[in-house]
């Protein structure tokens, strides 16, 4: 079974959260492709919808939308894009890139929030401390 690190970006606040998808919940990501939407309940964000935007495998090879499947391919890169930033104009380089489909080889998935639930992200992840209750007790 696979387990992933899922980096969730919140476009409204500009914050990002690194979460762990357990083995049971990792199955919700298996077979999905970049650009697809996934239920946020897999990473503890019940009621939220996540859009898959990128990822990488164990070796650090990035996932690209223009490569089908989950296989590794060598691609001649000419322009700036995912996985390549040329040092000078006209520079080309052959790089090993992973396809757009999430598989067992994927180690990190990048996603952003596109649909919001009733509760805030911080409260669902347990990042908000309840200071009001402590003040009442004193």
C-alpha positions in Angstrom: 0.0 0.0 0.0 1.0 3.6 -0.6 1.2 6.5 1.7 1.7 10.1 0.6 2.7 13.5 1.9 0.0 15.9 0.7 0.8 19.6 0.6 -2.4 21.5 0.6 -2.4 25.2 -0.4 -5.1 27.6 0.8 -5.4 30.3 -1.9 -7.5 32.6 0.4 -5.0 32.8 3.2 -1.8 32.0 1.3 -0.9 29.3 3.8 0.1 25.7 3.0 -0.2 22.6 5.1 1.8 19.4 4.9 -0.4 16.5 5.7 0.0 12.7 5.7 -2.5 10.5 3.9 -2.7 7.2 5.7 -2.7 3.9 3.8 -6.5 3.6 3.8 -7.1 7.1 2.6 -4.2 7.0 0.1 -6.5 4.8 -2.1 -8.7 7.9 -2.8 -5.7 9.4 -4.7 -4.6 6.3 -6.6 -5.4 6.5 -10.3 -6.3 10.2 -10.2 -4.5 12.6 -12.6 -3.3 16.1 -12.2 -6.2 18.5 -12.7 -8.8 16.2 -11.1 -10.7 17.0 -7.9 -10.5 14.8 -4.8 -12.5 14.8 -1.5 -10.5 16.5 1.2 -11.6 13.9 3.8 -8.6 11.8 2.8 -6.3 14.2 4.7 -8.7 15.3 7.4 -10.4 18.2 5.6 -14.0 17.0 5.7 -16.3 18.9 3.5 -13.4 20.4 1.4 -12.6 19.7 -2.2 -9.0 19.6 -3.4 -7.6 20.1 -6.9 -4.4 18.0 -7.7 -1.8 20.5 -9.0 1.4 18.5 -9.0 3.7 16.1 -7.2 6.9 14.1 -7.2 8.2 10.6 -6.7 10.8 9.2 -4.3 13.7 10.3 -6.5 12.3 13.9 -6.7 11.2 13.6 -10.3 8.3 16.0 -10.9 4.9 15.0 -12.3 3.9 16.8 -15.5 0.4 17.2 -17.0 1.6 16.6 -20.6 2.9 13.1 -20.0 0.2 10.3 -19.9 0.1 7.6 -17.3 2.4 7.2 -14.3 5.5 6.0 -16.1 8.9 7.7 -16.2 9.9 9.3 -19.5 13.0 11.2 -20.8 11.8 14.5 -22.3 13.9 17.1 -24.1 13.0 20.3 -22.4 13.3 23.6 -24.3 11.2 26.1 -22.4 10.8 26.9 -18.7 8.2 24.7 -17.1 7.7 22.1 -14.4 11.1 20.5 -13.6 13.2 22.8 -15.8 14.5 26.4 -15.6 17.0 27.1 -18.4 20.0 29.2 -17.6 20.1 31.0 -20.9 17.8 31.4 -24.0 17.8 28.5 -26.3 19.2 26.0 -23.8 17.9 22.5 -24.0 18.2 19.6 -21.6 17.0 16.0 -21.5 15.3 15.3 -18.1 13.6 12.3 -16.6 10.0 13.3 -15.7 7.1 11.3 -14.2 3.6 11.1 -15.8 0.5 12.9 -14.5 -1.2 9.8 -12.9 -0.8 9.2 -9.1 0.6 5.7 -8.5 2.5 3.7 -5.8 5.8 5.5 -6.9 4.4 8.9 -5.9 5.7 10.2 -2.6 4.3 13.8 -2.5 1.1 15.3 -3.9 0.5 19.0 -4.3 -3.1 20.2 -4.1 -5.1 23.4 -3.6 -8.4 24.0 -2.0 -11.2 24.7 -4.5 -14.3 23.9 -2.4 -14.7 24.9 1.2 -16.5 23.2 4.0 -18.3 24.7 7.1 -15.3 24.7 9.4 -12.0 26.5 8.9 -8.9 24.6 7.9 -7.1 25.4 11.1 -9.9 24.1 13.3 -10.1 20.8 11.3 -6.4 20.3 11.6 -6.3 21.2 15.3 -4.1 24.2 14.8 -6.4 26.6 16.6 -5.9 26.8 20.4 -9.0 27.5 22.5 -7.8 30.4 24.7 -11.3 31.4 25.6 -11.9 28.3 27.7 -8.7 28.8 29.6 -9.5 32.4 30.4 -12.9 31.5 31.8 -11.3 29.0 34.2 -9.0 31.6 35.8 
